[in-house]
């Protein structure tokens, strides 16, 4: 019967029989709209209270852009110093070229100066002690240098800016330069990561992949005492710029911290959960006390535990393992206890009816019911602790987190930061896949 064929009596009968369907309450009618309105008001208050608008307006977006570029590119930063009427290049400690290398973008001039090429010959700097000729799109703009200041010429384009006693030159992604009274600070940018495989002290530096492949397969030995492949592996790990061996060692330390901390938390939380479960342990005092212990352990953040143990044991993996262990014991204990309180008592009663002891009852009547849940939760916590171990490592608990913080602190090694972040992501993805596969197999087996 369609709604259009209902007569008045039938309509009244339905209204009286199902009033909750036809006469909705105030909250049923307006609850969603009120909830959306309250949420919007709350977000507006937060926007004002936390100065979100001024923070976005006053943000150093130009600096953020440089940091992002440093993740996927590298900068060569020589200082062209004016010494005794000549220009002398001076490199930073993270030198990308060996001594005497032929650098395509940094060419000596006949009169003792240097030409810094950014984007072809039309965009370059010709650096001499008394004057720097800045070429922008093939047009020269001479910057005169006195003992007091570098002076911007008239009619200079926007790429040249007078900043006090110095002149800043910006060629976009290609790089920049600061022309000062005593030197020109050059920044030349390139895509990729400089010297990622071999540093400048390795005999394999600067060789192409085809050359390296030839040396690895049939080329003459670079070091008579070992094969070229062994030499490549050793030089890769001993790379003084990228420190692959140290980073991989710290990454393994992080993996050990997460695994051992989760394992200890699981082993301790398992028996304590039986004490906390009301249907297993009949003492209300024991139930309440154990649950409050779980609340205490998990209510203190893992980072706080890491700071606490770092003060007690010093920096290293032990504080990290202890922090994960304490936090996971509280969290897993609560989850395990709730799972135990929801088991089917029929299986317990069946084991108990044959006169089994409480330990045997729990072993064969309770544990088989909750073991898949326990293992699944422990695997999830292990996966999550892979990320947490990185964070607590940054406060001195060891692992790759501390190495990551050191690289960020230099404010110049953002490419190394990107490298470590990618390693962490790769490890998290791998262990996430392993954890999901194990949980799927476990749940599937229990369903069968």
C-alpha positions in Angstrom: 0.0 0.0 0.0 1.5 3.3 -1.1 1.4 6.4 1.3 -1.1 8.1 -1.1 -3.8 5.4 -0.5 -3.8 5.8 3.3 -7.1 7.1 4.8 -7.3 9.2 7.9 -8.0 6.3 10.2 -5.1 4.2 9.0 -2.8 7.2 9.3 -3.8 7.8 12.9 -3.4 4.1 13.7 0.2 4.2 12.4 0.9 7.4 14.3 -0.3 5.9 17.5 1.5 2.6 16.9 4.9 4.1 15.9 5.1 7.5 17.4 8.9 7.4 17.6 9.1 7.2 13.8 6.7 10.1 13.0 7.3 12.4 15.9 11.0 12.8 16.2 12.5 14.5 19.2 14.2 17.9 19.1 17.7 16.4 19.0 16.8 14.0 16.3 15.6 16.9 14.1 18.2 19.5 14.9 21.1 17.5 16.5 23.2 17.3 13.4 22.8 21.0 12.6 23.6 22.0 16.2 26.7 19.8 16.2 28.0 21.3 12.9 27.3 24.8 14.2 29.1 24.2 17.5 32.1 22.7 15.7 32.3 25.7 13.4 32.2 28.1 16.4 34.8 26.1 18.2 37.1 26.2 15.1 36.6 30.0 14.8 37.5 30.5 18.5 40.6 28.4 18.0 41.5 30.3 14.9 41.5 33.6 16.9 42.9 32.3 20.2 45.9 30.6 18.6 46.6 33.5 16.2 46.4 31.2 13.2 45.9 34.1 10.7 48.9 36.1 11.8 51.0 33.0 12.0 50.3 32.3 8.3 50.8 35.9 7.3 54.1 36.3 9.1 55.4 32.9 8.3 58.8 32.7 6.6 57.6 31.0 3.5 60.8 31.8 1.6 62.8 30.0 4.2 60.4 27.0 4.1 60.8 26.9 0.3 64.6 26.7 0.7 64.3 23.9 3.3 62.0 21.9 1.0 64.5 22.4 -1.9 67.3 21.1 0.3 65.4 17.8 0.7 65.8 16.9 -3.0 68.8 19.0 -4.1 72.2 20.0 -2.8 74.1 23.3 -2.6 77.8 23.9 -3.3 78.8 26.8 -1.2 82.3 28.2 -1.9 83.4 31.5 -0.6 85.4 33.5 -3.1 87.7 35.6 -0.8 89.6 38.7 -1.8 93.2 38.1 -0.7 96.1 40.3 -1.8 94.4 41.4 -5.0 93.3 37.9 -6.1 90.3 35.7 -5.6 90.8 32.5 -3.6 88.0 29.9 -3.4 87.4 28.5 0.1 85.1 25.5 0.6 83.0 24.5 3.6 83.7 21.5 5.7 81.2 19.5 3.7 83.2 19.7 0.5 81.7 18.2 -2.6 84.7 18.3 -4.9 88.3 17.0 -4.3 91.2 19.3 -4.5 92.0 20.4 -8.0 88.8 19.0 -9.5 87.6 20.5 -12.8 84.4 22.2 -11.9 82.2 23.1 -14.9 80.4 26.0 -13.2 83.4 27.6 -11.5 86.0 28.7 -14.0 89.1 30.8 -13.4 89.5 34.0 -15.3 92.7 35.1 -17.0 93.2 38.1 -14.6 93.0 36.0 -11.4 89.2 36.2 -10.9 86.6 33.5 -11.1 83.4 33.1 -13.2 80.4 31.4 -11.5 78.0 30.1 -14.1 74.4 29.6 -13.0 72.2 29.0 -16.1 74.5 29.2 -19.1 76.8 32.1 -19.9 73.9 34.6 -19.9 73.4 34.2 -16.1 76.7 34.3 -14.2 79.1 36.2 -11.9 82.5 37.4 -13.0 84.2 37.9 -9.6 87.2 40.2 -9.2 88.5 41.8 -6.0 87.3 45.3 -6.9 84.2 44.5 -9.0 81.7 41.8 -9.6 80.0 41.8 -13.0 76.5 40.2 -12.6 75.1 38.9 -15.9 71.3 38.6 -15.9 69.9 37.4 -19.2 73.1 38.4 -20.9 73.1 42.0 -19.6 76.0 42.9 -17.3 75.4 44.9 -14.1 78.8 45.9 -12.5 78.8 45.9 -8.6 81.6 48.1 -7.4 83.3 47.0 -4.2 84.9 49.4 -1.8 86.3 49.0 1.7 82.9 50.0 3.1 80.3 48.4 0.9 79.3 46.6 -2.3 77.3 49.1 -4.3 74.3 48.1 -6.4 74.4 49.8 -9.9 71.6 52.0 -11.3 68.8 50.2 -13.1 69.6 46.8 -11.7 66.8 44.2 -12.1 64.9 42.6 -9.3 67.4 39.7 -9.1 69.9 42.2 -7.4 69.0 43.7 -4.1 71.0 46.1 -1.9 71.0 44.8 1.7 73.0 47.2 3.8 76.6 47.0 2.9 76.1 43.9 0.7 74.3 43.0 -2.5 72.2 39.9 -2.8 71.8 38.1 -6.1 69.0 35.6 -6.7 69.0 33.3 -9.7 66.0 31.2 -8.4 66.5 27.5 -8.0 69.9 27.7 -9.7 71.4 29.4 -6.7 72.3 32.8 -5.2 75.2 34.9 -4.1 76.0 37.5 -1.5 78.5 40.1 -2.6 80.4 41.6 0.3 83.4 43.8 0.8 85.8 40.9 1.5 84.2 38.0 -0.3 81.4 36.6 -2.5 79.5 33.9 -0.8 78.2 31.6 -3.6 75.4 29.1 -3.4 75.0 26.9 -6.4 72.2 24.4 -6.4 71.8 21.0 -8.2 69.2 18.3 -8.2 70.0 15.1 -6.3 72.2 14.3 -3.4 75.9 15.1 -3.8 78.4 12.2 -3.2 75.7 9.9 -1.9 77.5 6.7 -2.8 81.1 7.7 -2.4 82.8 10.7 -0.9 85.7 12.6 -2.4 88.3 10.4 -0.7 87.1 7.2 -2.5 88.8 6.1 -5.8 85.3 5.4 -7.1 84.2 9.1 -6.7 82.9 10.7 -9.8 82.6 7.5 -11.9 79.4 6.8 -13.8 77.2 3.8 -13.1 78.5 2.1 -16.3 82.1 2.6 -15.1 81.3 1.2 -11.7 79.5 -1.8 -13.2 82.6 -2.5 -15.4 84.9 -2.2 -12.4 82.6 -4.5 -10.3 82.4 -7.2 -13.0 85.8 -7.4 -14.8 87.8 -4.2 -14.2 91.3 -4.1 -12.7 91.3 -4.1 -8.9 91.6 -0.7 -7.4 92.9 -2.2 -4.2 94.9 -5.4 -4.7 93.9 -6.7 -1.2 90.2 -6.9 -2.0 87.7 -7.2 -4.8 86.2 -4.0 -6.3 82.8 -5.0 -5.1 84.1 -5.3 -1.5 85.9 -2.0 -1.9 82.7 -0.3 -3.2 80.7 -1.7 -0.2 83.3 -0.6 2.3 83.6 2.9 0.7 79.9 3.3 0.6 79.5 2.4 4.3 82.5 4.6 5.2 81.2 7.6 3.3 82.3 10.5 5.5 79.6 12.8 4.3 76.6 10.6 4.5 77.7 8.2 7.2 75.8 5.3 5.9 77.2 2.8 8.4 76.4 5.0 11.4 72.9 5.7 10.1 72.1 2.1 9.4 73.5 1.1 12.8 71.2 3.7 14.5 68.3 2.4 12.4 68.9 -1.1 13.6 69.1 0.2 17.2 65.7 1.8 16.7 64.3 -1.6 15.4 65.7 -3.4 18.5 64.3 -0.8 20.8 60.8 -1.2 19.4 60.9 -5.0 19.3 62.4 -5.6 22.8 60.2 -2.9 24.4 57.0 -4.4 22.8 58.1 -7.9 23.7 58.7 -7.1 27.3 55.5 -5.1 27.6 53.6 -8.1 26.1 55.2 -10.6 28.5 54.5 -8.5 31.6 51.0 -7.3 30.6 49.8 -10.9 29.9 49.8 -12.2 33.5 48.9 -8.9 35.0 45.8 -8.7 32.8 44.5 -11.9 34.4 44.7 -10.2 37.8 42.9 -7.1 36.4 40.0 -9.1 34.8 37.0 -9.3 37.2 35.8 -12.6 35.9 39.2 -14.3 36.3 40.4 -12.9 39.7 37.6 -12.6 42.2 39.3 -10.0 44.4 37.9 -6.5 43.7 40.8 -4.9 45.4 43.3 -6.7 43.1 41.2 -5.8 40.1 41.0 -2.2 41.0 44.7 -1.9 42.0 45.9 -3.5 38.8 43.7 -1.4 36.5 44.9 1.7 38.3 48.5 0.6 37.7 47.7 0.2 34.0 46.2 3.7 34.0 49.3 5.1 35.6 51.7 3.5 33.2 49.8 4.5 30.0 48.7 8.0 31.2 52.3 9.1 31.2 53.4 9.7 27.6 56.2 7.6 26.2 58.2 10.7 25.6 58.0 11.6 29.3 59.1 8.1 30.3 62.1 8.4 27.9 63.1 11.7 29.4 62.9 10.2 32.9 64.9 7.1 32.1 67.5 9.2 30.1 68.2 11.2 33.2 68.6 7.9 35.2 70.6 5.7 32.7 72.1 8.3 30.4 71.6 8.4 26.6 71.3 5.1 24.7 68.8 2.4 23.8 68.1 1.3 27.4 66.0 4.4 28.2 64.1 3.9 24.9 63.4 0.2 25.6 62.2 1.1 29.2 60.0 3.9 27.9 58.3 1.6 25.4 58.1 -1.2 27.9 56.3 0.9 30.6 53.9 2.5 28.2 53.0 -0.7 26.4 52.5 -2.6 29.7 49.8 -0.2 30.7 48.1 0.0 27.3 48.3 -3.7 26.5 47.3 -4.6 30.0 44.1 -2.6 29.7 43.3 -4.1 26.3 44.1 -7.7 27.4 41.9 -7.3 30.6 39.0 -6.1 28.6 39.3 -9.0 26.2 39.4 -11.4 29.2 36.3 -9.9 30.7 34.4 -10.7 27.5 35.3 -14.4 27.1 32.7 -17.1 26.8 32.3 -18.7 30.3 31.0 -22.0 28.8 34.5 -23.0 27.8 35.9 -22.2 31.2 33.1 -24.1 33.0 33.7 -27.1 30.8 37.4 -27.3 31.8 36.6 -26.5 35.4 34.0 -29.3 35.5 36.7 -32.0 35.1 38.4 -30.7 38.3 41.2 -28.7 36.7 43.2 -26.2 38.7 42.7 -22.5 38.1 45.9 -22.3 36.1 44.8 -25.1 33.8 41.4 -23.6 33.5 42.9 -20.3 32.3 45.4 -22.1 30.1 42.8 -24.2 28.2 39.5 -22.5 28.9 40.4 -18.8 28.5 43.7 -18.3 26.7 42.7 -20.0 23.4 39.8 -17.6 23.1 41.8 -14.4 23.6 45.2 -15.4 22.2 44.4 -14.1 18.6 43.3 -10.8 20.1 46.5 -10.6 22.2 48.8 -11.4 19.3 47.0 -9.0 17.0 47.2 -6.2 19.5 50.9 -6.8 20.2 51.7 -6.8 16.5 49.9 -3.5 16.1 51.8 -2.0 19.1 55.0 -3.3 17.6 54.3 -1.6 14.3 53.3 1.6 16.1 56.4 1.6 18.3 58.6 1.6 15.2 57.5 5.3 14.8 57.5 6.1 18.5 61.1 4.8 18.9 62.2 7.4 16.4 60.6 10.2 18.4 61.9 9.2 21.8 65.3 8.7 20.3 65.4 12.4 19.6 65.4 13.2 23.4 68.5 11.0 24.0 67.1 7.5 24.0 69.4 6.5 21.1 68.6 5.2 17.7 68.0 7.0 14.4 65.9 9.7 16.2 69.0 11.2 17.8 70.9 11.1 14.5 67.9 12.8 12.8 67.9 15.6 15.5 71.6 16.2 15.0 71.2 16.6 11.2 68.3 19.0 11.7 70.3 21.0 14.2 73.0 21.8 11.7 70.4 23.6 9.5 72.5 22.6 6.5 72.0 18.8 6.2 68.3 18.7 5.1 69.2 16.2 2.4 70.5 13.9 5.0 67.3 14.4 7.0 65.3 13.4 3.9 67.5 10.3 3.5 66.8 9.2 7.1 63.1 10.0 6.8 62.9 7.8 3.7 64.7 5.0 5.5 62.2 5.3 8.4 59.3 5.3 6.0 60.6 2.2 4.2 61.1 0.3 7.5 57.6 1.3 8.7 56.0 0.2 5.4 57.8 -3.1 5.5 56.9 -3.8 9.1 53.4 -2.6 8.5 53.0 -5.2 5.7 54.6 -7.9 7.9 52.3 -7.1 10.8 49.2 -7.0 8.6 50.1 -10.3 7.0 50.6 -12.0 10.3 47.3 -10.6 11.7 45.4 -11.7 8.6 46.8 -15.2 8.8 46.0 -15.4 12.5 42.5 -14.1 12.2 41.8 -16.3 9.1 43.1 -19.4 11.0 40.8 -18.7 13.9 37.8 -18.2 11.6 38.5 -21.6 10.1 
